[in-house]
Amino acid sequence: MEKNFHKSFTKCPCCGSERRFLEQLGEELRARGLARPEWQFHLDVRQGVVLDPAKDAAIPIGSEIPAYGLMTDICTNCGCIYAIDISRSDAKKSLAPIPLMPMPMNRAQRRRTELGRN
């Protein structure tokens, strides 16, 4: 497979209709000025990398690993849920972000919490 693969599907694979339910809802919002002109709405949007968790630690930081992206919607004619856009690229492995720790409560906050007066 190509390293930089991208394909869009404009028609329902079952009935050939070009009308999609959630895409039309997004168009309504844009027409009313309630969404940015470039914004799109889909049933599902997923992206990630293909990585065997058991081998994750053995892959060096900076290594290229396969990445994917996909979007789905629903045909308004027959109700078929189908992919409208799929892509494959490469991503560089990086360190996982460090989770932020919540700020510790001060004495007054702890006292209010203990007394149930949030």
PALUMDO-676773 format. One record per atom (N, C-alpha, C): y, x, z; residue number from 1. Coordinates in steps of 0.05 Angstrom, whole numbers, plus 32768, in hexadecimal, padded with zeros to 4 digits. Each point is the difference from the previous one (the first is absolute). Last residue first. Layout:
residues N
Y|X|Z|NUM
...
end
This chain:
residues 118
81C8|7E83|83DC|118
8006|800E|7FE7|118
801A|7FF9|7FF6|118
7FD0|7FF1|805A|117
801B|7FF7|7FF6|117
8007|800F|7FE6|117
7FB3|800A|8043|116
7FFC|7FEB|7FEC|116
801B|7FF5|7FF5|116
7FEB|804B|803F|115
8008|7FE7|800C|115
7FFE|7FE9|7FED|115
7FEC|8058|7FE3|114
7FEF|7FFB|8018|114
8006|7FE5|800D|114
8037|801D|7FB9|113
7FE5|7FFA|7FF6|113
7FEE|7FFA|8017|113
8056|801D|8014|112
8001|7FE5|7FF4|112
7FE5|7FF8|7FF6|112
8007|8058|8021|111
8003|7FEC|8016|111
8001|7FE4|7FF5|111
7FFF|8048|7FC2|110
7FE6|7FFD|800E|110
8001|7FEB|8016|110
8051|8015|7FD4|109
7FEE|7FF1|7FEF|109
7FE5|7FFD|800C|109
803F|8034|802E|108
8008|7FE4|8000|108
7FEE|7FEF|7FEF|108
7FF3|805F|8002|107
7FF8|7FF3|8019|107
8007|7FE3|8001|107
7FEE|8028|7FA0|106
800F|800B|8017|106
7FF9|7FEF|8018|106
7FBD|8011|7FAA|105
8013|7FEE|800D|105
800F|800E|8016|105
7FDA|8032|7FA7|104
7FF8|7FF7|801A|104
8016|7FEE|800C|104
7FEC|8008|7F96|103
8011|800B|8015|103
7FF7|7FF6|801B|103
7FBA|8009|7FAF|102
8015|7FEE|800A|102
8010|800E|8016|102
7FD2|8036|7FAF|101
7FF9|7FF6|801B|101
8017|7FEE|8009|101
7FDC|801A|7F99|100
8016|8001|8014|100
7FF7|7FF4|801A|100
7FBF|8033|7FB6|99
800A|7FE6|8009|99
8016|8003|8015|99
7FE9|8042|7FAD|98
7FFD|7FFF|801D|98
800A|7FE5|800A|98
7FD6|8014|7F9C|97
8018|7FFF|8010|97
7FFA|7FFD|801D|97
7FBD|8034|7FBE|96
8006|7FE5|8008|96
801A|7FFF|8010|96
7FEE|804C|7FB6|95
7FFB|7FFA|801C|95
8006|7FE2|8005|95
7FE4|8015|7F9D|94
8014|800A|8012|94
7FF8|7FFA|801D|94
7FDD|8004|7F90|93
7FF9|7FFB|801C|93
8015|800C|8011|93
8012|7FDC|7F9C|92
7FFB|8019|800F|92
7FFA|7FF8|801D|92
7FEE|7FC6|7FA2|91
8011|8003|8018|91
7FF9|801A|800E|91
7FF4|7FCB|7F98|90
7FF7|8013|8014|90
8015|8001|8016|90
7FE4|7FAA|7FBD|89
800F|8019|8000|89
7FF4|8013|8014|89
7FF5|7F97|7FCD|88
7FF3|8016|800D|88
8011|8018|7FFD|88
8006|7F8A|7FF8|87
8009|801C|7FF9|87
7FEF|8014|8010|87
8010|7F8E|7FDF|86
7FF0|8014|800E|86
8009|801C|7FF7|86
801B|7F8D|7FFB|85
8009|801C|7FFD|85
7FEE|8012|8010|85
7FF0|7FA3|7FFB|84
8015|8000|7FEC|84
800A|801D|7FFA|84
7FA2|7FCB|8028|83
8012|8017|8002|83
8014|7FFE|7FE9|83
7FD4|7FA5|8029|82
7FFA|8017|7FF0|82
8014|8016|8003|82
7FD8|7F95|801B|81
800F|8016|800C|81
7FF8|8019|7FF0|81
7FFF|7F94|7FE1|80
7FF3|801A|8002|80
8012|8014|800D|80
8012|7FA1|7FE7|79
7FFD|8008|801C|79
7FF1|801B|8004|79
8020|7FCB|7FAE|78
7FE4|7FFC|8008|78
7FFB|8009|801D|78
805B|7FFD|7FD9|77
7FF0|7FEE|7FEF|77
7FE4|7FFA|800B|77
8041|803E|8025|76
8008|7FE5|8006|76
7FF0|7FEC|7FF0|76
7FE4|8065|8026|75
8007|7FF1|7FE7|75
8007|7FE3|8007|75
800D|8057|8042|74
7FEF|7FE9|7FFB|74
8009|7FF2|7FE7|74
8005|806D|8026|73
800E|7FE7|8000|73
7FEC|7FEA|7FF9|73
8009|8074|801F|72
7FF2|7FE8|7FF6|72
8012|7FE7|8001|72
7FFF|8077|7FFF|71
800E|7FE7|8006|71
7FF0|7FE9|7FF5|71
7FF4|8073|801C|70
7FF9|7FE7|7FF2|70
8010|7FE9|800A|70
7FED|8076|8002|69
8012|7FE9|8006|69
7FF7|7FE8|7FF0|69
7FDC|806D|8024|68
7FFF|7FE8|7FEF|68
8016|7FEC|8009|68
7FDA|8072|8003|67
800F|7FEA|800C|67
7FFF|7FE8|7FED|67
7FCA|8067|8013|66
8006|7FE9|7FF0|66
800E|7FEA|8010|66
800D|8068|8019|65
7FEB|7FED|8002|65
8008|7FE7|7FF0|65
801D|8070|8014|64
8005|7FE7|7FF1|64
7FE7|7FEF|8003|64
8026|804C|8049|63
7FED|7FFA|7FEA|63
8007|7FE6|7FF3|63
802E|8023|804E|62
800B|8007|7FE6|62
7FED|7FFC|7FE9|62
7FD7|8011|805F|61
801A|7FF3|7FFC|61
800B|800B|7FE5|61
7F95|8001|800A|60
8019|800E|8009|60
8019|7FEF|7FFB|60
7F9A|7FDE|8017|59
8012|8002|7FE9|59
801A|800C|8009|59
7FB9|7FEA|803D|58
7FF9|8018|7FF0|58
8013|8004|7FE8|58
8005|7FB3|803C|57
8008|8019|800F|57
7FFB|8019|7FEF|57
7FE3|7FAA|7FDE|56
801D|8002|8002|56
8009|801B|800C|56
7FA5|7FD7|7FEF|55
8008|8019|7FF4|55
801E|8006|8003|55
7FD6|7FAF|801F|54
7FEF|8015|800C|54
8008|801C|7FF5|54
8029|7FAF|7FDE|53
8009|8007|801B|53
7FF0|8017|800D|53
8014|7FF0|7F97|52
7FE9|7FFC|8012|52
8009|8009|801C|52
8041|7FDA|7FAF|51
7FF9|8017|8011|51
7FE9|7FF9|8012|51
804E|7FDD|7FB4|50
7FE3|7FFE|8002|50
7FF7|8019|800F|50
8062|7FCA|8008|49
7FF1|8016|7FF5|49
7FE3|7FFC|8004|49
8055|7FB5|7FF4|48
7FF3|8012|8013|48
7FF4|8018|7FF1|48
802F|7F93|7FF9|47
8001|801C|7FF7|47
7FF4|8011|8015|47
8014|7F90|7FE0|46
7FF2|8014|8010|46
8004|801B|7FF3|46
8021|7F91|8001|45
8007|801B|7FF6|45
7FF2|8014|8012|45
7FFD|7F8E|7FE6|44
7FF7|8017|8010|44
800A|8019|7FF2|44
801F|7FAB|7FE3|43
7FEE|7FF7|8014|43
7FF9|8017|8013|43
805F|8007|7FD1|42
7FE4|7FFE|7FF7|42
7FEF|7FF6|8017|42
806E|8012|7FDA|41
7FEF|7FF6|8015|41
7FE4|7FFC|7FF4|41
8062|803E|7FEC|40
7FE9|7FF0|7FF6|40
7FEF|7FF7|8017|40
806B|802B|7FE6|39
7FEB|7FF9|8013|39
7FEB|7FEF|7FF3|39
8056|8020|7FD9|38
7FE8|800F|7FFA|38
7FE8|7FFA|8012|38
8057|7FD4|8009|37
7FF7|7FFC|7FE5|37
7FE6|800F|7FFA|37
8016|7FE0|8065|36
800B|8013|7FED|36
7FF4|7FFC|7FE4|36
8009|7FAC|8043|35
7FF0|8018|7FFE|35
800D|8013|7FEB|35
8023|7FA9|8013|34
7FF5|8006|801A|34
7FED|8018|8000|34
8031|7FCD|7FB7|33
800F|8016|800C|33
7FF6|8007|801B|33
7FDC|7FBF|7FBE|32
8012|7FF5|8014|32
8011|8015|800E|32
7FBE|8018|7FC0|31
8012|7FEE|7FF2|31
8015|7FF4|8013|31
7FBA|8035|8024|30
8013|8011|7FF1|30
8015|7FEF|7FF2|30
7FB9|7FD4|802B|29
8012|800C|8014|29
8015|8011|7FF2|29
7FBD|7FD9|7FCA|28
8011|7FEB|800C|28
8014|800D|8013|28
7FBD|8037|7FDD|27
8015|7FFB|7FEC|27
8013|7FEA|800A|27
7FB4|8013|8034|26
8013|8016|8002|26
8017|7FFC|7FEC|26
7FB9|7FC4|7FFC|25
800F|7FFC|8019|25
8015|8015|8003|25
7FC4|800A|7FB9|24
8014|7FEA|7FFB|24
8010|7FFA|8019|24
7FBA|803E|8007|23
8015|800C|7FEF|23
8016|7FEB|7FFB|23
7FB1|7FE5|802B|22
8013|800D|8012|22
8016|800E|7FF1|22
7FBE|7FCF|7FCB|21
800C|7FF0|8016|21
8015|800F|8010|21
7FE9|8010|7F96|20
7FF5|8008|801A|20
800F|7FF3|8016|20
7FEC|7FFC|7F8D|19
800F|7FF5|8017|19
7FF2|8007|801A|19
7FE2|800F|7FA3|18
8012|8015|8009|18
8010|7FF7|8018|18
7F98|7FE6|7FD3|17
801B|7FF7|8008|17
8011|8018|8009|17
7F9F|7FFD|7FE6|16
8015|800B|7FEE|16
801C|7FF8|8006|16
7FA5|7FF0|802D|15
800A|7FEB|7FEE|15
8016|800A|7FEC|15
7FCD|803C|803E|14
7FEF|7FE8|7FFC|14
800A|7FED|7FEB|14
802D|8052|801D|13
7FE7|8007|7FF2|13
7FEE|7FE8|7FFB|13
806F|8002|8005|12
7FE9|7FFA|8011|12
7FE6|8007|7FF1|12
805B|8034|7FE7|11
7FF3|7FE6|7FFC|11
7FE8|7FFD|8013|11
8038|804F|7FFB|10
8014|7FEB|7FFD|10
7FF3|7FE4|7FFE|10
7FEE|8069|802A|9
7FF2|7FEA|7FF3|9
8013|7FE8|8000|9
8005|8074|8008|8
800A|7FE6|8008|8
7FF1|7FEA|7FF0|8
7FF2|8070|801E|7
7FFB|7FEA|7FEE|7
800A|7FE6|800C|7
7FF8|8075|800A|6
800F|7FE8|8007|6
7FFA|7FEA|7FEC|6
7FE4|806E|8024|5
7FF8|7FE8|7FF2|5
8011|7FE9|8009|5
7FF6|806C|8008|4
8016|7FEE|8003|4
7FFB|7FE7|7FEF|4
7FBC|803F|8004|3
800C|8005|801A|3
8017|7FED|8005|3
7FAB|7FE6|7FC1|2
8019|800F|7FFF|2
800C|8003|801C|2
7F95|7FF7|7FF2|1
8018|7FEF|8000|1
8019|8012|8000|1
end
